Every structure is written in structure tokens, then in C-alpha cells.
């Protein structure tokens, strides 16, 4: 019996709830800005396989304002993304406007 090689990737999911106002702007404006900054990180490093950003849909049950789902070939790619200067700019903005953040990384 041959063992079948399983391809795994690291799925990185982050959700943010933003402050009502921060950085001189409303929650709605900061959600749009954060979404744009996050989407600017697409294909930032080798081994980044997927990145999508979703906004909470009015009328649907949501406890967070924005979600990021991204896939990486391995931990080295995720680490490179975390330390990339463009991502650090996003982190700095997020820290200023975010009320709460949740994150999970898992093998998919």
C-alpha cells in the first residue's frame, strides 16, 4: 500500500472590528481603506497562493467588519508576508483603527 502525499497549505484568517471613529475618519471609511491596503498585499511574497478580503454585508449576522482569508504554501511564506514592509504599513494602520482582532492559522 502506497501512502498518498497530501498537499497542505497554511490558511491565514483574520477578522477585525473597527472603532466607530479613528484617524479622523468614520468606521465605514476606515473599513474601505483597510480593505484597499489588504488587497494591495496580494502576491506580495513568493508562496502566497490566495488572498481575499470580505466586508460584512448589512442585514446579515456579523460581529466583525472585515475578514481576510489568505493561503500560503508554507510557514516560510507566511512569515515572509508578516515581515514584508508593505504588510507592516497595513498592520500599523490596523492597530490605529481596530477595536478587536481575531486570527486563526491552520493547515488546509
trRosetta pair geometry for C-beta under 8 A, 3 or more apart (Angstrom, degrees):
i j d omega theta_ij theta_ji phi_ij phi_ji
8 107 4.5 -6 -175 -170 128 107
8 108 6.8 139 -159 63 71 40
9 49 6.2 -50 -149 23 149 150
9 71 5.0 33 137 -174 137 103
9 72 6.3 163 -177 75 92 39
9 73 6.0 -57 -124 -115 94 28
9 74 7.7 -87 -133 -58 57 42
9 107 7.3 140 69 -153 30 60
9 108 5.4 -31 67 59 83 93
10 71 7.0 150 79 -157 49 54
10 72 4.6 -19 62 61 101 97
10 73 7.8 -2 20 71 88 17
10 74 6.7 86 -7 -149 113 15
10 75 6.3 104 -44 -76 153 55
10 77 7.7 172 41 67 119 101
10 78 5.3 -54 92 -47 147 136
10 105 5.8 2 -177 -174 105 101
10 106 7.3 157 -151 79 62 23
10 107 6.4 -43 -96 -96 57 53
10 108 7.3 116 -142 11 10 89
11 69 7.0 -16 -170 -165 98 84
11 70 7.5 154 -157 83 52 40
11 71 5.4 -24 -101 -100 66 77
11 105 7.0 168 83 -150 50 50
11 106 5.6 -17 56 62 96 75
11 107 7.6 112 12 -153 85 7
11 108 4.2 65 -26 -29 119 131
12 68 7.4 -21 115 117 88 103
12 69 7.7 149 81 -157 55 37
12 70 4.8 -20 62 67 101 91
12 71 7.4 -177 18 -82 78 25
12 72 6.5 40 -13 -6 116 111
12 78 6.1 150 -57 -129 135 115
12 81 7.9 -164 25 85 167 148
12 103 7.4 -15 -170 -165 78 99
12 105 5.1 -6 -104 -104 70 89
13 67 6.9 -8 -168 -173 89 101
13 68 6.8 168 -149 87 42 62
13 69 5.3 -1 -105 -105 85 70
13 70 7.9 175 -77 25 43 62
13 103 6.9 160 88 -152 55 51
13 104 5.2 -4 59 58 101 86
13 105 7.7 -180 23 -79 65 42
14 67 7.1 166 87 -154 48 55
14 68 4.6 5 53 50 93 108
14 101 6.6 -12 -170 -170 99 99
14 102 7.1 163 -154 86 51 50
14 103 4.6 -9 -104 -102 81 86
15 64 4.0 32 168 148 113 173
15 66 7.1 164 -152 87 56 48
15 67 4.7 -17 -101 -102 82 83
15 68 7.7 -160 -71 22 40 67
15 101 7.1 160 83 -155 51 51
15 102 4.8 -2 54 56 99 98
15 103 7.7 -167 22 -72 63 46
16 34 7.0 -95 71 159 152 160
16 64 6.1 118 71 -169 25 110
16 65 6.2 -46 98 55 75 94
16 66 5.2 -8 55 61 97 95
16 67 7.8 -177 19 -80 66 40
16 94 6.5 -108 -108 -153 153 109
16 98 4.9 -80 -157 -123 114 116
16 100 7.3 164 -153 88 50 51
16 101 5.2 -12 -103 -104 76 79
17 63 7.0 -52 -78 143 128 65
17 64 4.8 -105 -63 -125 81 64
17 65 5.5 118 -124 -5 46 93
17 98 7.1 96 70 -161 46 75
17 99 4.9 -54 103 62 91 107
17 100 4.7 16 45 51 109 91
17 101 7.8 -145 25 -67 67 41
18 22 7.0 -125 -179 20 95 128
18 27 4.8 147 97 -143 114 86
18 30 5.3 169 -168 96 151 124
18 31 5.9 -137 6 -68 150 81
18 34 7.3 -161 -78 -7 132 149
18 65 5.1 -43 8 31 95 157
18 66 7.4 44 -29 6 109 110
18 97 5.2 -12 -145 147 104 94
18 98 5.8 -69 -106 -107 59 47
18 99 6.1 103 175 -1 13 92
19 22 4.4 89 65 -39 127 117
19 27 6.7 -151 93 -90 40 91
19 30 7.8 16 55 56 76 163
19 97 5.9 -134 28 -171 98 52
19 98 7.1 107 -18 150 84 4
19 99 4.8 136 -71 -59 64 93
20 26 7.4 -47 164 -154 58 65
20 27 5.3 -59 -141 -41 31 115
21 24 7.8 -5 176 -142 99 8
21 25 6.9 179 -152 88 71 31
21 26 5.9 -41 -101 -109 78 42
21 27 6.9 -78 -67 -38 40 70
22 25 6.9 -26 72 57 52 74
22 27 8.0 66 13 -85 91 58
22 30 6.1 39 60 -78 98 160
22 96 5.8 154 161 140 122 77
22 97 4.1 167 86 -117 140 65
23 30 6.6 119 49 -98 117 118
23 93 7.6 3 -64 -152 162 78
23 96 5.4 71 -57 133 112 126
23 97 5.7 -47 1 -75 118 101
25 29 4.0 -110 176 89 116 130
25 30 5.2 141 98 -53 117 87
25 33 7.3 65 101 -7 165 140
25 97 7.9 -20 67 -115 104 126
26 29 4.7 96 54 8 79 101
26 30 6.9 -150 93 -2 41 89
27 30 5.9 -65 -147 42 28 107
27 31 6.2 35 155 -27 66 104
27 65 6.9 -135 174 -108 108 156
28 31 5.7 -50 -149 28 29 114
28 32 6.8 27 154 -15 61 103
29 32 5.9 -56 -155 35 33 110
29 33 6.4 30 150 -17 66 107
30 33 5.4 -51 -142 39 38 112
30 34 6.0 39 157 -20 69 104
30 97 4.4 -170 -173 -163 143 147
31 34 5.9 -55 -145 38 27 109
31 35 6.3 32 154 -22 62 106
31 55 6.2 88 163 -128 122 115
31 65 5.1 -112 -106 157 122 125
31 66 5.6 174 -148 -51 89 120
32 35 5.7 -52 -149 33 29 114
32 36 6.6 29 153 -17 62 106
33 36 5.8 -57 -154 36 32 111
33 37 6.4 31 152 -18 66 106
33 93 7.2 -122 129 173 114 141
34 37 5.6 -54 -146 37 34 111
34 38 6.2 33 156 -18 67 106
34 66 5.9 160 99 56 126 173
34 90 7.5 95 -149 -158 70 89
34 93 6.6 -176 -98 119 79 119
34 94 6.3 88 -128 -91 118 82
34 97 6.8 -140 -59 78 122 141
35 38 5.9 -58 -148 38 28 110
35 39 6.3 25 156 -16 65 109
35 53 5.0 153 -145 134 79 141
35 55 6.3 -32 -82 -62 140 108
35 66 6.1 -138 -72 -134 87 134
36 39 5.8 -56 -143 39 29 108
36 40 6.4 37 153 -26 62 105
37 40 5.6 -54 -156 28 31 118
37 41 7.4 35 147 -24 60 99
37 89 7.1 -137 -157 111 120 96
37 90 4.5 155 145 -110 118 92
37 93 6.0 179 -57 55 175 151
38 41 5.8 -52 -166 21 40 114
38 51 7.5 -163 157 171 87 119
38 53 4.7 118 98 -85 131 140
38 66 7.8 166 0 159 153 131
38 68 5.6 -128 -163 -97 142 121
38 90 6.1 105 -79 -146 58 141
39 42 5.9 -9 -174 -22 53 112
39 51 7.4 156 -123 123 47 117
39 53 5.5 -96 -62 12 86 134
40 86 6.7 -130 124 176 103 123
40 90 7.7 -180 64 -71 105 118
41 44 4.7 -33 -169 -39 66 135
41 51 6.4 -154 94 -158 88 165
41 81 7.2 79 176 -158 119 100
41 84 7.6 134 -140 80 100 138
41 86 6.0 166 -102 119 78 114
41 87 5.6 71 -121 -87 130 82
41 90 6.3 -39 -49 -29 129 153
42 48 7.5 178 -164 130 41 135
42 51 4.6 -152 -105 60 76 131
43 48 6.0 -173 -109 82 27 121
43 51 7.7 -122 -24 15 52 124
44 48 6.0 62 44 -6 72 160
44 81 6.0 102 78 -122 122 81
44 84 5.4 127 153 120 126 173
44 86 5.8 -145 -135 67 127 132
44 87 6.6 107 149 -47 168 102
45 48 5.2 102 61 -22 73 111
45 77 5.9 161 110 -158 116 74
45 80 4.3 154 -163 115 155 117
45 81 5.0 -130 20 -71 134 70
45 84 5.9 -138 -55 -64 114 136
46 77 6.6 -110 102 -114 58 101
46 80 7.4 -3 51 92 71 162
47 72 5.6 39 140 -166 94 81
47 73 3.9 -103 -152 28 86 113
47 74 6.2 -67 -160 33 136 78
47 76 6.7 76 38 89 178 85
47 77 2.7 -127 112 -96 130 135
47 78 8.0 -91 121 -28 120 51
47 80 7.0 97 52 41 123 133
48 51 6.5 0 171 -39 117 110
48 70 6.7 -33 -155 -179 97 115
48 71 7.6 118 -168 83 53 55
48 72 5.9 -34 -105 -104 52 77
48 73 7.9 -83 -46 -7 17 86
48 77 6.0 -176 -55 172 56 117
48 81 6.0 106 -80 -79 117 125
49 71 4.3 -53 68 99 108 103
49 72 6.4 175 8 -101 92 19
49 73 6.0 121 -42 -54 112 74
50 69 7.4 -24 121 120 108 85
50 70 6.1 179 94 -148 65 49
50 71 4.1 36 40 29 102 107
51 68 7.2 -21 -160 -166 84 94
51 69 7.6 159 -149 87 38 52
51 70 4.3 5 -104 -108 74 101
51 71 7.9 -138 -60 24 50 63
52 68 7.5 159 84 -153 46 49
52 69 5.2 -7 59 60 93 95
52 70 7.5 177 22 -76 54 60
53 66 6.6 -5 -174 -174 96 102
53 67 7.2 163 -155 85 51 48
53 68 5.5 -17 -103 -100 76 71
54 66 7.1 161 86 -156 48 55
54 67 4.9 -10 59 59 95 97
54 69 7.4 24 -1 1 108 104
55 65 6.9 -22 -150 163 74 66
55 66 5.6 -24 -106 -103 63 76
56 60 7.0 -154 -176 72 75 100
56 62 3.6 170 -140 118 119 167
56 64 6.5 175 -59 93 122 52
56 65 5.3 -90 5 -139 119 34
56 66 7.1 -89 -13 -60 82 39
56 67 8.0 99 -57 -12 71 96
57 60 4.4 45 77 17 100 124
57 62 7.1 135 40 -29 58 136
62 65 7.5 108 137 -87 126 28
64 67 6.4 92 101 -64 128 88
64 100 7.8 -109 -108 87 94 99
64 102 7.2 -104 -78 26 146 112
70 81 7.6 176 131 -178 149 166
71 108 6.8 -77 -121 48 108 139
72 75 7.6 98 112 -87 130 19
72 77 4.1 -180 -170 95 107 114
72 78 4.3 175 56 -60 170 81
72 81 6.7 -119 -93 -5 132 137
73 77 5.0 90 43 -8 84 151
74 77 5.4 104 55 7 64 98
74 78 7.4 -124 107 0 38 91
75 78 5.5 -55 -148 40 39 112
75 79 6.0 41 153 -21 70 106
76 79 5.7 -53 -145 38 29 113
76 80 6.3 33 153 -22 63 105
77 80 5.6 -51 -147 34 32 113
77 81 6.5 35 152 -20 63 103
78 81 5.6 -53 -152 35 32 114
78 82 6.4 34 151 -22 65 105
78 105 7.0 76 -155 -138 158 138
79 82 5.6 -52 -147 34 33 113
79 83 6.3 12 161 -3 66 112
80 83 6.3 -69 -145 48 27 99
80 84 6.3 49 152 -53 64 97
81 84 5.7 -36 -147 -1 30 118
81 87 5.8 107 168 -60 63 158
82 87 6.4 -130 -142 118 18 150
83 87 7.4 55 58 63 14 125
83 88 7.4 10 -166 -54 32 108
84 87 4.4 82 65 9 92 107
84 88 7.0 -157 92 -12 46 85
85 88 5.4 -51 -146 31 34 116
85 89 6.9 42 154 -23 63 96
86 89 5.8 -46 -160 25 36 114
86 90 7.1 35 145 -16 62 101
87 90 5.4 -51 -156 34 42 114
87 91 6.3 46 147 -22 70 103
88 91 5.4 -47 -145 35 36 116
88 92 6.4 41 153 -24 65 101
89 92 5.8 -52 -151 31 30 112
89 93 6.7 27 152 -14 63 105
90 93 5.9 -58 -153 39 32 108
90 94 6.1 32 152 -20 67 110
91 94 5.6 -56 -144 38 30 113
91 95 6.3 34 157 -24 65 104
92 95 5.9 -51 -150 31 28 113
92 96 6.9 24 152 -17 59 106
93 96 5.9 -63 -159 34 34 111
93 97 6.4 -3 160 5 70 114
94 97 6.4 -78 -142 50 29 90
94 98 5.0 20 173 -25 74 126
94 101 7.4 66 160 -86 120 135
95 98 6.5 -45 -107 32 19 107
98 101 5.5 27 162 -55 145 102
